[in-house]
Amino acid sequence: MSETTDYPEQVVITLPDGTEKTFQAGITGLDLALSIGRKLAQDAVGIIVDGKPQDLGIPIARDASVSIVTFDTPAGKEIFWHSSSHLLAQAVEELFPGARFGAGPAIEQGFYYDISYPERFNEEDLRSIEAKMLEIAGREIAIRREEMPREQAIDFFREIRGDPYKVEILEETLKEVDTVSVYHQDGFADLCSGPHLPNTGKIKAVLLTNISASYWRGDSSRESMQRIYGIAFPSEKLLKEHVARLEEARRRDHRKLGAELGLFMLTPEVGSGLPIWLPKGAIIRNELETFLKGEQRKRGYVPVYTPHIGNIELYKRSGHYPYYSDSQFPPLTYKDETGREEQYLLKPMNCPHHHLIYSSDLRSYRDLPIRLTEFGTVYRHEQSGELNGLVRARGFTQDDSHIYCRPDQLVDEICDAIDLTRFVFNTLGFTDVETRLSLHDPENQSKYGGTAEVWEQAEKDVKEAADRMGISYVIGIGEASFYGPKIDFIVRDAIGRKWQLGTVQVDYVMPERFDLTYVGSDGQKHRPVVIHRAPFGSMERFVGVLIEHTAGNFPLWLAPVQATVLPIAEDVHDYAREVFQALQTAGIRVEMDLRSEKIGKKIREAELSKTPCMLVIGRNEQEAGEVSLRRHRKGDEGRFGVSELIAKLSEEIAQRA
């Protein structure tokens, strides 16, 4: 009599196009790929089984929906780059005995590994590690997954690997887990849930990009580590294309362009992460604020202002202080004239202040929705290694709005907030926008305020609004705020990088904490729902991204200097001044170059300063009462009368073309 098994003899596999195929139970992802085509099998890096990524070599024992993953998919890149982080660690271990390893995840562009080693790695070390990674890859070492009981894994990493960081993870983070997985490649082994590449040979090109300081588990009170960043590809060609994109990104770096164009400054005399807007940058910011304020006014928003600090009890009540205390500046403590001690906090969020404004008056159901808006500056004590010009700062201004509405108004208000965010992005030239519904992790409910029932309703409302607006979205489990789900807008810039900017959040939690109410048609008190909404996200981050997206070539309506008057010779200076005055009177931001330089040099310098319009004036233009219009990066557009030119430019500015 044959031995019985729980598994069927055959399995039905459903492919992404809906095709169903029957195979012998235990078929691997690699076998499946081979059954479809040898090229697919060659390119495969993993599989997704019923929505869960896994190794190519793991048997499929039951009916399932399966897709083959290649490098050119997001899931494929994550598998490839996570495997590359293990390759990095193995190379470091072979070159630098005694190194110990923290975390080594894949990130959006590549991977990193946090490494503990007594000596500082340098640029020469990075090149040596790259070479060793390629040498190991060339060995085509099989990457083998082993599942073992947690206690056995603790012994393995303590006694055999001598890796205290993995032991700590096993003893603390994974203490409720019975079985863990370890990935082996030759003598190197790492604690990891996977999946990984089948062998190291698929990694053909490697670039280690930089080193930064980090702390074990992100805790500044723990051991200091070295974080090595890198990226890897299945071909040298893809690496060369990536390097070309990096060069373009360097040319577009908002910190470099911000200094060259005189937009903002950062100085240790003020403090790290605290940008100062220079006049030209202030114009851009002011134009953006004016644009959004005007649009908000049309949609029924009312402006408020709140202070930069608040009593710490306010943030304890909202939950921001306990939830975000690690990223806040220390409280300001002082004693009043009675000797009573008080503590104040640099404002980490605008929301609690707005909730107090709402609760300062009795509200009727007829009053709702109430839409409060503020360009409010907030402060976060970001780690110094994570600061990045305008896009990651310690002091920044949010285009913050809070909408207080009845539950029956909620979906309409979310839809309007989505519409406003889309309008802002389209106006600013961000046409490639990905939407993520950031939901809570029901397996970790303690991280969030409110009950499971409240979260279920909030997430239902968010999905309903997104579906009504026809948004194509992805789901991000565990990406929600502690008080509610979010709709996050991730834009792709001109060179393909992704940036999270605008957000719309639904909040049933804060109305409870702040006892927010309105009197309904039944004469009873009811809870409003709050929508947190910020199309720009923060002015600093948005402008930083916009600088890199446009490479500093701002549209006419947004450019700090919209036109510059360039007289060819001194005998037309008086006429040039008349043109300058006419444009200035019309509200066009204009400058004039009266230097005794050749016109070619003046034009070149205006091009370098990225001025949209150059108005060239010679004797012919003076005699005809005209100017010659030259556009930045486009060249001559012909001659125009002064009034005609002003009308043309004014219309373009008004339309925010």
Secondary structure, 3 states (H helix, E strand, C coil): CCCCCCCCCEEEEECCCCCEEEEECCECHHHHHHHHCHHHHHHEEEEEECCEEECCCCCECCCEEEEEEECCCHHHHHHHHHHHHHHHHHHHHHHCCCCEECCCCEECCEEEEEEECCCCCCHHHHHHHHHHHHHHHHCCCECEEEEEEHHHHHHHHHHHCCCHHHHHHHHHHCCCCCEEEEEEECCEEEECCCCCCCEHHHCCEEEEEEEEEEEHHHCCCCCEEEEEEEEEECCHHHHHHHHHHHHHHHHHCHHHHHHHCCCEECCCCCCCCCCEECHHHHHHHHHHHHHHHHHHHHCCEEECCCCCEEEHHHHHHHCHHHHHHHHCCCCEEEECCCCCEEEEEECCCCHHHHHHHHHCCCCECCCCCEEEEEEEEEECCCCHHHCECCCECCEEEEEEEEEEECHHHHHHHHHHHHHHHHHHHHHCCCCCEEEEEEECCHHHHHHCCCCHHHHHHHHHHHHHHHHHCCCCEEEEECCCECCECEEEEEEECCCCCEEEEEEEEEECCHHHHCCCCEECCCCCEECCEEEEEECCCCHHHHHHHHHHHHCCCCCCCCCCCCEEEEECCHHHHHHHHHHHHHHHHCCCCEEECCCCCCHHHHHHHHHHCCCCEEEEECHHHHHHCEEEEEECCCEEEEEEEHHHHHHHHHHHHHCCC
